[in-house]
Amino acid sequence: MLSSNEALPWSIALIERFETRWDWERLSLNQALPWSIALIERFETRWDWERLSLNQALPWSIALIERFETRWDWWTLSGNKALPWSIALIERFEDR
C-alpha cells in the first residue's frame, strides 16, 4: 500500500519511475504528494477524479478548478472543505 504512504519522499520523478505500479485510487487521496497543477497535468489520465475531488491537500483555486473543469466529480467536490469557498466561486460554477 505504498500509494497511501505519506512518509515516502514524494516527487514527480518517483511517481514517473513506478507509474504503472501505483494504485491510482489511493494515490489520488494521498495528501503528502507535492500537489501542483503541473503534477495533476502530468498524470491527468491516471488520477481517480472522484477521489482527487476529495483531497484537501490540493492547491485549490479557481484556476485549478477551471483547468480541470470537465474532470472533477462535482458532487464530491461540493463537499470539500478545503476549496476557497466564496460567492464568486459558487457563481462561477453554479451550472456544475
Contact map, one row per residue, 1 for C-alpha under 8 A:
111110000000000000000010000000000000000000000000000000000000000000000000000000000000000000000000
111110000000000000000100000000000000000000000000000000000000000000000000000000000000000000000000
111110000000000000000111011001000000000000000000000000000000000000000000000000000000000000000000
111111000000000000000000011011000000000000000000000000000000000000000000000000000000000000000000
111111110000000000000000000001000000000000000000000000000000000000000000000000000000000000000000
000111110000000000000000000001111000000000000000000000000000000000000000000000000000000000000000
000011111000000000000000000000010000000000000000000000000000000000000000000000000000000000000000
000011111100000000000000000000000000000000000000000000000000000000000000000000000000000000000000
000000111110010000000000000000000000000000000000000000000000000000000000000000000000000000000000
000000011111011000000000000000011100000000000000000000000000000000000000000000000000000000000000
000000001111111000000000000000001100000000000000000000000000000000000000000000000000000000000000
000000000111111100000000000000000100001000000000000000000000000000000000000000000000000000000000
000000000011111110000000000000000000000000000000000000000000000000000000000000000000000000000000
000000001111111111000000000000000000000000000000000000000000000000000000000000000000000000000000
000000000111111111100100000000000000000000000000000000000000000000000000000000000000000000000000
000000000001111111100000000000000000000000000000000000000000000000000000000000000000000000000000
000000000000111111100000000000000000000000000000000000000000000000000000000000000000000000000000
000000000000011111111100000000000000000000000000000000000000000000000000000000000000000000000000
000000000000001111111100000000000000000000000000000000000000000000000000000000000000000000000000
000000000000000001111100000000000000000000000000000000000000000000000000000000000000000000000000
000000000000000001111110000000000000000000000000000000000000000000000000000000000000000000000000
011000000000001001111111001000000000000000000000000000000000000000000000000000000000000000000000
101000000000000000001111111000000000000000000000000000000000000000000000000000000000000000000000
001000000000000000000111111100000000000000000111000000000000000000000000000000000000000000000000
000000000000000000000011111110000000000000000011001000000000000000000000000000000000000000000000
001100000000000000000011111111000000000000000000000000000000000000000000000000000000000000000000
001100000000000000000111111111000000000000000010000000000000000000000000000000000000000000000000
000000000000000000000001111111000000000000000011101100100000000000000000000000000000000000000000
000100000000000000000000111111100000000000000000001101100000000000000000000000000000000000000000
001111000000000000000000011111111000000000000000000000100000000000000000000000000000000000000000
000001000000000000000000000011111000000000000000000000111100000000000000000000000000000000000000
000001100100000000000000000001111110000000000000000000001000000000000000000000000000000000000000
000001000110000000000000000001111110000000000000000000000000000000000000000000000000000000000000
000000000111000000000000000000011111001000000000000000000000000000000000000000000000000000000000
000000000000000000000000000000011111101100000000000000001110000000000000000000000000000000000000
000000000000000000000000000000000111111100000000000000000110000000000000000000000000000000000000
000000000000000000000000000000000011111110000000000000000010000100000000000000000000000000000000
000000000000000000000000000000000001111111000000000000000000000000000000000000000000000000000000
000000000001000000000000000000000111111111100000000000000000000000000000000000000000000000000000
000000000000000000000000000000000011111111110010000000000000000000000000000000000000000000000000
000000000000000000000000000000000000111111110000000000000000000000000000000000000000000000000000
000000000000000000000000000000000000011111110000000000000000000000000000000000000000000000000000
000000000000000000000000000000000000001111111110000000000000000000000000000000000000000000000000
000000000000000000000000000000000000000111111110000000000000000000000000000000000000000000000000
000000000000000000000000000000000000000000111110000000000000000000000000000000000000000000000000
000000000000000000000001000000000000000000111111000000000000000000000000000000000000000000000000
000000000000000000000001101100000000000100111111100100000000000000000000000000000000000000000000
000000000000000000000001100100000000000000000111111100000000000000000000000000000000000000000000
000000000000000000000000000100000000000000000011111110000000000000000011100000000000000000000000
000000000000000000000000000000000000000000000001111111000000000000000001100100000000000000000000
000000000000000000000000100110000000000000000001111111100000000000000000000000000000000000000000
000000000000000000000000000110000000000000000011111111100000000000000001000000000000000000000000
000000000000000000000000000000000000000000000000111111100000000000000001110110010000000000000000
000000000000000000000000000010000000000000000000011111110000000000000000000110110000000000000000
000000000000000000000000000111100000000000000000001111111100000000000000000000010000000000000000
000000000000000000000000000000100000000000000000000001111100000000000000000000011110000000000000
000000000000000000000000000000110010000000000000000000111110000000000000000000000100000000000000
000000000000000000000000000000100011000000000000000000111111000000000000000000000000000000000000
000000000000000000000000000000000011100000000000000000001111100100000000000000000000000000000000
000000000000000000000000000000000000000000000000000000000111110110000000000000000111000000000000
000000000000000000000000000000000000000000000000000000000011111110000000000000000011000000000000
000000000000000000000000000000000000000000000000000000000001111111000000000000000001000010000000
000000000000000000000000000000000000000000000000000000000000111111100000000000000000000000000000
000000000000000000000000000000000000100000000000000000000011111111110000000000000000000000000000
000000000000000000000000000000000000000000000000000000000001111111111001000000000000000000000000
000000000000000000000000000000000000000000000000000000000000011111111000000000000000000000000000
000000000000000000000000000000000000000000000000000000000000001111111000000000000000000000000000
000000000000000000000000000000000000000000000000000000000000000111111111000000000000000000000000
000000000000000000000000000000000000000000000000000000000000000011111111000000000000000000000000
000000000000000000000000000000000000000000000000000000000000000000011111000000000000000000000000
000000000000000000000000000000000000000000000000100000000000000000011111100000000000000000000000
000000000000000000000000000000000000000000000000110110000000000010011111110010000000000000000000
000000000000000000000000000000000000000000000000110010000000000000000011111110000000000000000000
000000000000000000000000000000000000000000000000000010000000000000000001111111000000000000000001
000000000000000000000000000000000000000000000000000000000000000000000000111111100000000000000000
000000000000000000000000000000000000000000000000010011000000000000000000111111110000000000000000
000000000000000000000000000000000000000000000000000011000000000000000001111111110000000000000000
000000000000000000000000000000000000000000000000000000000000000000000000011111110000000000000000
000000000000000000000000000000000000000000000000000001000000000000000000001111111000000000000000
000000000000000000000000000000000000000000000000000011110000000000000000000111111110000000000000
000000000000000000000000000000000000000000000000000000010000000000000000000000111110000000000000
000000000000000000000000000000000000000000000000000000011001000000000000000000011111000000000000
000000000000000000000000000000000000000000000000000000010001100000000000000000011111100000000000
000000000000000000000000000000000000000000000000000000000001110000000000000000000111110010000000
000000000000000000000000000000000000000000000000000000000000000000000000000000000011111011000000
000000000000000000000000000000000000000000000000000000000000000000000000000000000001111111000000
000000000000000000000000000000000000000000000000000000000000000000000000000000000000111111100000
000000000000000000000000000000000000000000000000000000000000000000000000000000000000011111110000
000000000000000000000000000000000000000000000000000000000000010000000000000000000001111111111000
000000000000000000000000000000000000000000000000000000000000000000000000000000000000111111111100
000000000000000000000000000000000000000000000000000000000000000000000000000000000000001111111100
000000000000000000000000000000000000000000000000000000000000000000000000000000000000000111111100
000000000000000000000000000000000000000000000000000000000000000000000000000000000000000011111111
000000000000000000000000000000000000000000000000000000000000000000000000000000000000000001111111
000000000000000000000000000000000000000000000000000000000000000000000000000000000000000000001111
000000000000000000000000000000000000000000000000000000000000000000000000010000000000000000001111
